């Protein structure tokens, strides 16, 4: 394996610059680490890389552990998954949004600044040779749980608190420096729900709607849940609604993550097994939108029905308190910026987004290993449904997971 496997533009000169950013003066060598399994990434090829160098002034050794994402070799795969769009958006997030947030925090000098993301050491973007090299936080003890399973209440509470901090810094910036917030947000583009992507996505959404209809009708036959879900699950209508939800601005618009499911919240555990810290990764779907978009995506894609039924309000309160703590730490008034009632109102208006996204994310997360397509066998005339060819689930527990998402949203008044 060579550096050019990542990108033709990923050279030893890049590694030299990475070593200098890490406090060294000279790059000496590098080594590739263990690869990733099938299904871990659709939009890119992902590599582990360790870069070695020295600081010649003091004789110290420098070691930088990286996750490097490069464009797929298969040009058809790039086209099917619109890799260039997603790379551009994540690189813009790291080159423009992150520096704006970091400079804002320097000006405000909070006691507990938001730093729950990997450092970006290098990137390149031309639509063909794109790459991004990020800190490999697994060396700091962070890891991802099983994408098919549910997370525990403790993990969920910590995720909600971390998401609250991520959104809280946006709310504070928008309150204290609204011009900067608005200008910075222009660098993010909507990568999923836009008229320009309708042809790319709509056939897949039709499949997802049929899978969801089947799940609800077999789990809650002849009930209000079946009636409301069937009325909602019209592919064109859902897509239009998702476009509206991500493009409608409110007082609670934030720099959102866009892909809020469990594998993108890497967790570190204490010696006694308690979750103690999270790093948020993969900002390829980052967008400027209501904070309820991220919350509802996470709640419906990553939590069990039992957990939602027992602890939903507690999860929202953990999120809200965490956001307000950072807002206050940054010098804004949380009661004016982000009241509890404003959160509840925002969810009423925007949280059905989680259902529109969940009809994709839940089926995808429940695919078995042998059901995941070999992405490098995608042909030139392939479209999204050739790779993500969803079918109704035979297993009732999988159908139930989708159906219970709709039950909760309907019970909460998010879907009517």
C-alpha positions in Angstrom: 0.0 0.0 0.0 1.3 3.4 -0.9 0.4 7.1 -0.2 -1.0 7.4 -3.7 -3.7 4.8 -2.8 -5.2 7.6 -0.6 -4.8 10.3 -3.3 -2.4 11.3 -6.0 -2.0 14.5 -4.0 -1.2 12.8 -0.8 2.5 12.9 -0.9 5.5 13.0 1.5 5.4 16.8 1.3 1.9 16.5 3.0 3.4 14.2 5.7 6.2 16.8 6.2 3.6 19.4 6.8 1.6 17.1 9.2 4.7 16.5 11.3 5.3 20.3 11.5 1.7 20.9 12.6 2.3 18.3 15.4 5.4 20.1 16.7 8.2 18.4 14.7 10.6 19.7 12.2 11.2 16.7 9.9 9.2 13.8 8.6 11.0 10.5 8.7 8.7 7.6 7.8 5.1 6.3 7.8 3.2 3.0 8.3 -0.3 1.9 7.3 -2.5 0.3 9.9 -5.3 -2.2 9.9 -8.0 -1.6 7.3 -11.7 -1.2 7.7 -14.4 -3.7 7.0 -17.0 -3.7 4.2 -19.9 -1.3 4.9 -17.9 1.0 7.2 -17.9 3.7 4.5 -19.8 4.2 1.3 -18.6 7.6 0.3 -14.8 7.1 0.6 -11.9 4.7 1.1 -10.6 4.9 4.6 -7.1 4.2 5.8 -5.2 4.2 9.1 -1.8 5.8 8.8 0.9 6.5 11.4 3.4 9.3 10.5 6.7 9.5 12.2 9.0 12.5 12.5 11.4 14.3 14.8 11.9 17.7 16.4 15.6 18.3 15.6 15.7 21.2 18.1 15.1 19.1 21.1 15.7 15.6 19.8 12.1 14.4 20.5 10.3 11.9 18.4 6.9 12.8 16.9 4.2 10.3 16.1 0.9 11.3 14.5 -1.9 8.7 14.1 -4.3 9.5 11.3 -7.6 8.4 9.7 -7.2 9.3 6.0 -10.2 9.4 3.7 -9.7 9.3 0.0 -12.0 9.2 -3.1 -13.0 5.6 -4.2 -10.9 4.2 -7.0 -14.0 3.0 -8.8 -15.3 6.0 -10.8 -18.8 4.5 -10.9 -18.8 4.3 -7.1 -17.8 8.0 -6.9 -20.7 8.9 -9.2 -23.4 6.7 -7.5 -22.5 8.1 -4.1 -21.6 11.6 -5.2 -18.4 11.4 -3.3 -17.0 14.7 -4.6 -20.0 16.6 -3.0 -19.6 15.0 0.4 -15.8 15.4 0.4 -16.2 19.1 -0.4 -18.7 19.6 2.3 -16.6 18.0 5.0 -13.5 19.7 4.0 -15.3 23.1 4.1 -16.6 22.2 7.6 -13.0 21.7 8.8 -11.5 24.6 6.9 -14.1 27.2 7.5 -16.6 26.2 10.2 -14.2 24.7 12.7 -11.7 27.7 12.6 -14.7 30.1 13.0 -15.8 28.2 16.1 -12.3 28.0 17.5 -11.6 31.7 17.0 -15.0 32.6 18.6 -14.1 30.5 21.6 -10.7 32.2 21.9 -12.5 35.5 22.0 -15.0 34.4 24.6 -12.6 32.3 26.7 -15.0 29.7 28.1 -13.9 27.5 31.0 -15.0 24.3 29.2 -14.6 24.9 25.4 -16.1 22.6 22.8 -13.4 20.4 21.5 -15.2 17.1 20.9 -14.0 16.4 17.4 -10.8 15.1 15.8 -8.2 17.6 14.6 -7.8 18.0 10.8 -4.1 17.7 9.8 -4.4 18.0 6.0 -7.0 18.1 3.2 -7.2 18.6 -0.6 -10.2 19.2 -2.7 -10.5 19.3 -6.5 -13.3 16.8 -7.1 -11.0 14.1 -8.3 -8.1 13.7 -5.8 -9.8 14.8 -2.7 -8.6 13.6 0.7 -8.8 14.6 4.3 -6.4 13.4 7.1 -7.9 13.5 10.6 -6.6 12.6 14.1 -7.2 8.9 14.8 -8.9 9.2 18.2 -8.9 5.5 18.7 -5.4 6.0 20.1 -7.0 8.2 22.7 -9.3 5.3 23.7 -12.4 6.2 21.6 -14.3 3.6 19.7 -17.6 2.9 18.0 -20.3 0.5 19.2 -21.9 -2.1 17.0 -23.9 -0.3 14.3 -26.7 -2.9 14.5 -27.3 -2.7 18.2 -28.8 -0.2 20.7 -26.8 2.0 22.9 -27.3 2.0 26.7 -29.0 4.8 28.6 -25.7 6.1 29.9 -24.2 6.2 26.4 -27.3 7.9 25.1 -27.3 10.5 27.8 -23.6 11.3 27.1 -24.3 11.5 23.4 -27.2 13.9 24.0 -25.0 16.1 26.2 -22.3 16.1 23.6 -24.7 17.0 20.9 -26.1 19.8 23.1 -22.6 21.2 23.4 -22.1 21.0 19.6 -25.3 22.9 19.0 -24.8 25.2 21.9 -21.7 26.8 20.4 -23.7 27.6 17.3 -26.5 29.1 19.3 -24.1 31.3 21.2 -22.3 32.4 18.1 -25.6 33.2 16.4 -26.7 35.2 19.4 -23.5 37.1 20.0 -22.0 37.4 16.5 -24.9 36.7 14.1 -23.1 38.1 11.0 -20.3 35.7 11.4 -22.7 32.8 12.0 -24.6 33.6 8.8 -21.4 34.1 6.7 -19.8 31.0 8.0 -22.9 28.9 7.3 -22.8 29.7 3.6 -19.9 27.3 3.1 -22.0 24.3 4.0 -24.2 22.9 1.2 -27.2 20.5 1.5 -25.9 17.2 0.4 -29.1 15.1 0.7 -32.4 16.9 0.5 -32.4 19.4 -2.3 -34.2 19.6 -5.7 -30.9 19.1 -7.5 -30.6 15.6 -5.8 -34.2 14.5 -6.4 -33.4 12.2 -9.3 -30.4 10.7 -7.5 -32.3 9.8 -4.3 -36.1 9.4 -5.1 -36.1 5.8 -6.4 -34.3 4.8 -3.2 -36.8 6.7 -1.1 -39.6 4.8 -2.8 -38.1 1.5 -1.7 -37.5 2.9 1.8 -41.2 4.0 2.0 -42.4 0.5 1.0 -40.2 -1.1 3.7 -41.5 1.3 6.3 -45.2 0.8 5.2 -44.7 -3.0 5.5 -43.2 -2.7 8.9 -45.9 -0.5 10.4 -48.8 -2.4 8.8 -47.5 -5.7 10.2 -46.6 -4.3 13.6 -49.7 -2.1 14.2 -52.4 -3.3 11.8 -55.6 -1.3 11.5 -54.4 1.3 13.9 -53.9 5.1 13.9 -50.2 4.4 13.5 -50.8 2.5 10.2 -53.1 5.2 9.0 -50.9 8.2 9.8 -47.7 6.4 8.6 -49.3 5.4 5.3 -50.5 9.0 4.7 -47.0 10.2 5.4 -45.0 7.6 3.5 -45.5 8.9 -0.1 -42.0 9.2 -1.5 -42.4 12.5 -3.4 -44.2 14.0 -0.4 -41.6 12.9 2.1 -38.7 14.2 -0.1 -40.4 17.6 -0.5 -41.0 17.7 3.3 -37.4 16.8 4.1 -36.2 19.6 1.7 -38.5 22.0 3.5 -37.3 20.9 7.0 -33.6 21.3 6.2 -34.0 24.7 4.4 -36.4 26.4 6.8 -34.5 28.7 9.1 -35.5 29.4 12.7 -34.0 31.0 15.8 -32.6 27.5 16.7 -30.7 27.0 13.4 -27.3 25.6 14.0 -24.3 24.1 12.3 -25.7 20.6 12.3 -23.9 17.3 12.0 -26.4 15.8 9.5 -25.5 12.1 10.1 -26.3 11.6 13.7 -26.1 7.9 14.2 -24.1 5.8 16.6 -20.9 5.1 14.6 -20.3 8.8 14.3 -20.2 9.3 18.1 -17.0 7.6 19.2 -17.0 6.9 22.9 -14.3 6.5 25.5 -15.0 4.5 28.6 -13.6 4.6 32.1 -11.9 1.7 33.7 -15.2 0.5 35.2 -16.9 0.6 31.8 -18.7 3.9 32.1 -19.0 6.1 29.1 -17.0 9.3 29.9 -16.3 11.2 26.7 -17.3 11.4 23.0 -15.7 12.6 19.8 -18.0 13.5 16.9 -16.7 12.3 13.5 -17.8 12.4 9.8 -19.1 15.8 9.0 -19.8 15.0 5.3 -23.5 15.8 5.7 -23.0 18.9 7.8 -25.6 21.5 7.2 -27.1 24.7 8.6 -30.5 23.7 9.9 -32.8 23.4 12.9 -31.1 21.6 15.8 -34.2 19.3 15.9 -33.0 17.7 12.7 -30.0 16.2 14.4 -31.8 15.4 17.6 -34.7 13.5 15.8 -32.2 11.7 13.6 -30.3 10.4 16.6 -33.3 9.5 18.7 -35.1 7.6 16.0 -32.0 5.9 14.5 -30.1 4.9 17.6 -32.4 4.4 20.6 -34.7 1.5 21.5 -38.4 2.0 21.8 -38.2 1.0 25.5 -35.5 3.7 26.2 -37.6 6.4 24.4 -40.7 5.4 26.3 -39.0 5.6 29.7 -36.4 8.3 29.3 -37.2 10.6 26.3 -37.8 13.7 28.4 -34.7 13.0 30.5 -32.6 12.8 27.3 -34.0 16.1 26.1 -33.3 17.7 29.4 -29.7 16.4 29.4 -29.3 17.9 25.9 -30.8 21.2 26.8 -28.9 21.7 30.1 -25.6 20.8 28.3 -26.3 23.3 25.5 -27.3 26.0 28.0 -24.2 25.5 30.1 -21.9 26.2 27.1 -24.1 29.1 26.0 -23.6 30.7 29.4 -19.9 29.8 29.5 -19.5 31.7 26.2 -21.2 34.8 27.6 -24.7 34.6 26.2 -28.0 34.4 28.1 -29.3 30.8 27.8 -32.8 31.7 28.9 -33.1 34.2 26.0 -31.1 32.1 23.5 -32.5 28.6 24.2 -35.5 28.2 26.6 -36.9 24.8 27.4 -40.2 25.7 25.7 -38.4 26.8 22.5 -36.8 23.3 22.3 -40.2 21.6 22.7 -41.7 23.9 20.1 -38.9 23.3 17.7 -39.3 19.5 18.0 -43.0 19.9 17.3 -42.2 21.7 14.1 -39.1 19.8 12.9 -38.7 16.4 14.6 -40.6 14.5 11.9 -37.4 14.8 10.0 -36.1 11.9 12.0 -38.8 9.7 10.5 -37.9 10.7 7.0 -34.2 10.0 7.6 -34.9 6.9 9.8 -36.6 5.1 6.9 -33.1 5.0 5.4 -30.9 4.8 8.4 -32.7 2.0 10.3 -32.9 -0.5 7.4 -29.3 0.3 6.5 -28.1 -0.3 10.1 -29.9 -3.6 10.3 -28.4 -5.1 7.1 -26.4 -8.2 7.7 -22.8 -8.4 6.6 -23.6 -10.6 3.6 -26.4 -8.2 2.5 -24.0 -5.3 2.0 -23.0 -4.8 -1.7 -19.4 -4.9 -2.8 -19.0 -1.3 -3.6 -16.0 -1.7 -5.9 -18.1 -3.9 -8.2 -20.5 -1.0 -9.0 -20.7 -0.5 -12.8 -20.8 2.6 -14.9 -24.6 2.5 -15.3 -25.4 1.8 -11.7 -27.8 3.9 -9.7 -28.4 4.2 -5.9 -31.0 1.4 -5.8 -28.6 -1.0 -7.4 -26.5 -0.8 -4.3 -29.1 0.0 -1.6 -31.8 -2.4 -2.9 -34.0 -2.4 0.2 -36.6 -5.1 0.7 -39.2 -5.6 3.5 -37.7 -7.4 6.4 -38.8 -10.9 7.2 -37.8 -10.6 10.9 -40.5 -9.1 13.0 -37.9 -7.5 15.4 -36.5 -5.5 12.5 -39.9 -4.5 11.3 -40.8 -3.5 14.9 -37.9 -1.2 15.2 -39.0 0.8 12.2 -42.7 0.8 13.3 -41.9 2.0 16.8 -40.1 5.0 15.4 -43.5 6.0 13.9 -45.4 5.1 17.0 -43.2 7.5 19.1 -43.4 10.3 16.6 -47.2 10.0 16.3 -47.6 9.8 20.1 -45.5 13.0 20.5 -47.5 14.8 17.9 -44.6 15.2 15.5 -46.6 13.3 12.8 -50.3 13.8 12.4 
